[in-house]
Amino acid sequence: MTREVYGFGKVSLLRRASPLRPSSGLPPVVEVDEAENEGHVPIPELRQVVRARRLNVGVVKLVRRLGWPSRPMGSGRARWAQIRRSATLTGGELTRKVGRAVGFRTLGDVQAAARRSVDAGVWGFIEGGSGEERTLRANVAAFERWTLRPDVLQNVREVGLGTTLLGSAVSAPFFVAPTAYHREVHPGGERATAAGASALGVLGVYSTLSSDSLEAIAEASGTAPRWFQLYLQAEFSDSLALVRRAERAGYCALVVTVDTPVLGSRDRQGRSGFAVRRAPPVGNGRGARMPPRGSAWDGAGVKLAGGGEESWATIDRLRRSTRLPIVLKGVLTAATARRSVAHGARAVIVSNHGGRQLDLAPATLDALPEVVKAVGRRAEVYVDGGVRRGSDVAVALALGARGVGIGRPILWALAAGGRAGVERYLRLLGTELSNTLVLLGRSSPAALDRRLVAPAGTR
């Protein structure tokens, strides 16, 4: 008998061909290993899927994930059809290996692989920016305006990517930038992302609006360094409660997002229907709320409701309340950078929220040199936005960034392959960055400087 295996999380759906159920029909047997599932797909959710499809829970079988619809609680043939066949078993034996394929082989493949793995609503969330998405496009286009200038015959025989970020030893100068709702992308959620990053010693920065709790993410991170991203809450006590939890869970720094007093006008996300009526659940509980949406203008004034006080005084209060070093994320000008340092920030992230907030804000790579010059050696400078390749990381480092955040590509990798996808993406990125360093004639990220880059079209 031939059985077709469908993988999601660490659970399998099997379809058995029989006269009563032709191979084109729905699978009559679901095989689940509750002991080995390890929370990758919540068993109650799985049971609801089983009941909804009138399936029978059968014997136990474990496979690694090759694909699962973005929302297991969904219904209908269209969503069910997103379950991709991962292997065929004949007589109980695998006819081909499973668990290794994650949907992409190169950095250039990951975006398309992710698109095949999620529904339109989630894709609108991942890919969308604000307004006309001019800043979103500018982030990527900014890298096209720079060239790398190789310094040949340097006899580079060994490359090390290791560095420190706020004193924490990390394996690479790039890190997982904070993004929300990973479980909407893959049932493994942020735990899968953290496990993939920690397997390679890559720093992870995890969002207030994570699907998994910050404690669960910390557990999945093991001994790898991790930072907690904070959205300031309406009540300072709620912000402080999250900070205390992060301290207890072993987070090494507090990344305060400062560019979101109100959510940007995200047209594409709105058209896709993602989180229009209500936000997806978050793992950090009721004390972790998303920034407020803008109120409708009625010909008079607009008053924001639901947000906290976003002021330099709040940053001062937060700094006095925690032992964690504070990083301010969303810095785009020299003036803001200087003021950040004056108010005690140990680092700043040059970021425009991935083009999801103020449309027509500058591309982050364009803003980076200005911020680096303003800060000098008084604080570390990182950048995110538009980074896709190892050569992009090299350009940002040469322009003065100490660390480079990776946002959407991590979500793409997670969608395409869960933990294995994240690990593969980071491994490919590190490999390409190492190769770029050799071609530039340098053996470490610290050796990159402005002599190795030039505006496109110049010599």
N, C-alpha and C positions, 0 to 999 in steps of 0.2 A: 504494500500500500504506500502510495506517495503522500507525504504530508507537507504542506507549505507553511513555513514559519514566518510569523510577523513579529518583529521586535519592537518593544518600546520599554524604555528604562531597562530594568533587568528582569523583565517579565516577557512571556511569549504568548502570542495568540496563534493557535494552530488550526488549520482548516484541513479536514479529511475528505478526500474524494470518495463518494459512495453513490449508489443508485438513488438514494433519497435526497442527496445533496450534491448536485453537479458541481464541478470545480469552479464554475462561474458564480455559484451562489455564495451566501454568507457563511462564515465559519461556524460550525455547530459546537466546536470544542474550544474552550479556553483553558490553557494550562498555566498555572500560577505557582510560584514558589514564594510563599509569604516569608519564610525564614531568610531567604537570600535576597529578597527584594530591596532591603536596606533603605526603604523610604523613597526610592527613585520615582515610583508611581504609588501614591497613597492607595492602600488596599480598598478603603471604602469607595474611592472614586472608581476603581476598577470594577468593583461589584456592581456599581450603578450602571456602568457600561454593559456589563454582562446581562443585567436584568433588562436594560433597555433594548438589547438585541435578542432577548430570549435565548441566550446561549447556556450551555451546561458547563459548569466548572469541572474539569477533568483532572488528569494526573499532572505531576509536577515536571516542569522542564525549564531550564535556565539558559537564556542566550543573552549576549550583549546587544546593546541597542544599535539598530541601524536606521530607525525612523519611527516617529509617532506623531499624530496630529497635535497641533499646538495646544489644543484644549481638550483633554480627555473627557470632560463632562459634556462635550458637544453631542449633537445627534444628527441624524440624517445621512443619506448615502454619500453626499459630497464630502462630508468630514470623514466618514468611515473609509472612503476611498483613498484618503491620504496615508493610510497605513501601507507602507511599502513592503513588498516581499523581500525578505532578507536572506532566505536560504531554502533549500529543498532537502528534506530528509527521506531517504528510501530505506525501508527496513530498519529504521532507527539510527542509521548512520548518516553523517553529514556527507553530502556529495560535493560541497565546496566549503571553504573556511568562512566563518562568520566572525564578526567582532573587530576585524581589522579595518574594513572599509568604513570611512566616515563621510563619504560623499564628495570629497575633494582631495586632490593630490598636490596642488600648487596654491600659492597665495592668490593667484589670479582666478582660481576656480571657486573660491569659498563663497563669494556673494551669490553666484548662480545656484550653488548647492543649497544655500540657505533659502533662497526663494522657492525652491521645490519642496521645502520641508515645512513651511508655515502657511497659514491661510492669509487672505487678503487683508484682514483687519490687523493682524500682528505685523504683517509686512509694512503696512502704513505707519504703524507705531515705530518700527525700527528705522525706516528710511526717511520718514517725513521730517521737514524742517518748518520754520515759521514763515508766514506770509508767502512771498513769491519764491522762497528758498534760495535767494541770491547769496546769502552768507553761507548756506550749506554748500552750494557749488563752489563758492570762492575758497573755502577751506581746502578742497582738493586741488583746485586750479593753481593755488599759490605755490605749490611744489613745482609746477611746470615752469615757473619763472626763475628757477635756480638751476645751475649746473654744478657738477662735481668736478674738481680739478685734481686728477691723480698725480701723485708724487712717486714716480717709478724707480726701480732698482734700489729699493730699500731693504731687500732681503728679509722680508717678514716671513718667518717660519712658524710662528705661533700667535694665536689671537686669544685674548681673554676679554669677555664682555662684562665681567663682574665690576660692581661699583658699590657705592653707598648712597642711600637716599635718607636724609635726616638721620644719619648715623647707623641705619639698618643696612647690613650687608645683603645685597641682592645679586642674583646671577646675571642680570641684564639691565641696561639703562632704560628699558621700556616697562610699563606697568599696565595692569588692567584698570582702565578708567571706570568710574562709577556709572552704572546704568541701572534702570529700574526693571522690575517685573520679569526676572529671568525665567520663571516657571511658565510664563505665557509663551516663551520661546521654546522651552524644552522642559519636560517634567522633572529633570534633575535639578533645575533651578540654580541658584547661586552656589549651592553646595557642589554641583558638578563643575561650575566655573572655578571655584576655589580649589577643588581637588586637582583640576587640570593645571592651574597656575602653580600651585604649591609643589606639584611633582617636579617642576623645573626650577623651583626657587625664585619664581617671578612674583614681585609685589602685587597684591590685589587691593583695590580700593572699592569698598562695597557701600551701596546706597541705603539711605534711610528707607527708601521705598522698595527694598528687596522683598522678593517673595518668601524667602527663608529668613528666619530670625538671625540677628547678628551673632547670637551664641552658636547656632547651628553652623553658620558660615565659619566661625572661628574654629569649631571642631573639625570641619572639613579641611581647613587650611593647615592643620597640624602645627609644625614649628615654623612654617614660612611666615614672613612679615605680612601684616595686613593693616590697613588704615580704614577708618570709618568716616564716611561722608555724611554730613549733617545738613538737613534743611532746618533752618530756624523755625521753631514751632510757635503757635499763637501765644502760648504761655511759656515763659522762660523755664518754669519748673519741668515742663515736658521735655524741653531741649536738654536740660540738665540731667533728667532721668536717663535719656538715651546715652549721654556722655558717660554717666556712671556705669551703665551696662557695658559700654565699649571698654572702659578701663578694666572692669572685672574680667572681661573676655580676652584680654591680652592684645587689644589693638594698640598700635604704636604711635598713631598720630590722628588728629582730628581735622578732616577736610571740610571746611565750611563753604558751602556754595553761596555766593553773594550776588549772583546775577538773576535771581528768580523771585523778586517780590511779588510777581504775578506771572502766571504761565503765558508764554507767547501765543500768538494766533496761529495755531497749527492746522492749516487747511487740509493738508493731505491726510493727517491722522483723523480729522473730523469726517472727511469723506469716506474713510475706510470703516468708520463706526467704532473704532477702538476707544474704549473708556470715555465715550461721549456722555452717557447717562450716569455712570458711576465708575470709580476707579477700581481696578482689580484689587483683591485682598493683598495685604502686605504682612510679612512675617513678624514685624516688630510691634504689632499690636496697635490698639487705638491711640496710643500716645505718639504715633508716627503718622503724621498727616501730610498730604501733598500740598504744595503751594497753592494759593487760591487762584481760581480762574477770574478773568476780568469780568466786571459787571457791565451789563448793556447800557449804552448811553441813550438817554430818553429826551435829549434836548437841554438837559440841565447838567449838573456835575455828575461825576462817577465816584462812588466811594467803595473802596476795597473792603471786603469782609473776610474774616477767617485767617488772615496772615498775622505773623508776629511783627514785633518792632525790628526792622532791619536798619541798624545804625551802627556807627563806629562805637558808640557807647555800649551796644550789645556785645560787640567783639571784645571790648575791654572787660566787660563783666564775665564773659565766657573764659577769657584767658586767665582771669583771677580764680576761676572756679575749677580748673582742671590742671593736672600735671602733664597732660599730653601736649606736645607741640602743635601749634595751630597753623594750618595751611589754608590760604584763602584762594578759592577757585572761582574764576570769572573775571580775572584782571586783564584788561586790554589796553591800558594807557600808562604812561610813565607816572602821571600824577597819582593814580590809584595805587600803583606799585610802591611809590615812596611812602604813601600814607599807610599802606598795609604794613610795611616794615616798622614805621613809627608806632603803630598800635600793637606791635609784638608778634607779627606773623613770622614764623621761621622759614616759610617758603610760600611762593605764589604759583598758581597754575594759570598760564595764559590760555584762556578758554572762552568760547562763545556758546557753550552748551551744545556743541555739535550743530550749530546753526538753527537751534530750536527755540531761541528766545528772541533777541532783537534782530530782525531782518535788516540787512545793510550794515550790521556791525562788521568791523574789519576781520578779514581772515586771520586766524591765530598766528600763522607763520609770518604774516606781514607785521603783526604787532609784537612779535617776539623780540627783535633786536632793540626796540625802544624800551621794553620792560627790562631786558637784561642790562642795558646801560644805566637805567635809573636805579636798579637795585644794587649793582656792583657785587661786592662780596658779603653784603650784609644779610643776604638770605639766598636760599636756593630757588632756582626758576625752572619750572616744568611747563610743558605745552601739550595740548591735545587738539584733535580736530583735523580731519583730512588725511591722517596717516594710514597708508595702505601697504607700503613695502619697506624692506630694510634700508633701501636708499633714502626713503623719506625720513626715517629715524636718523640716518647719518647727517642729512642736511640740517635737521633741527638741532642736533648736538653741536654741529659746527657753528651754528648761529648763536650758541650760548646756552641752550637748554641743558640741564643736568639729567632730566628724565623726560620721557615721552609717553603720554597716555594713549592707550588703544581702546576705542569705544565701540563703534558699530561692528568692526571686524570680529570682535570677541563674541558679540551676539550672533553674527553669521556662523561662526565656528561652532558655537553652542547649538544652534538650530540644526546644523548639518550633522553633528556627531556627538553631542553631549560632552561629557568630560574628555573623551578621546579626541573630539573635534577641537576643543580649546587647547589641549596639550599639543595636538598636531600643528595647529596654527602658530602657536608660540614657538614651537621647535623650528618650523619653517622660517618664521620671522628672524629668529636668532641665527639660523644658518645663513640667511641672506645678508643680515647685517655683518656677520663675520666675513663673508665673502667680499662685501663692499669695503670693509676695512683693509683687507689684503690688497684689493685693487687700488685703494687710495694710498697704500704704502704706510699704513698705520697698524699697530698691534693692539690698541685698546681705545675705548670711547674717549678717554681723557686726552688722547693725543689729537683729537679732531679740533680744528679751529677755523677761523675765517679765511685762512690762506687756501683752504681746500674747497671753497665754494665761491661762486660768482654769479651775478645776475645773468640770466640767459641772454645771449646775444652779445656779451662782452668777452674780452680776452684778457 
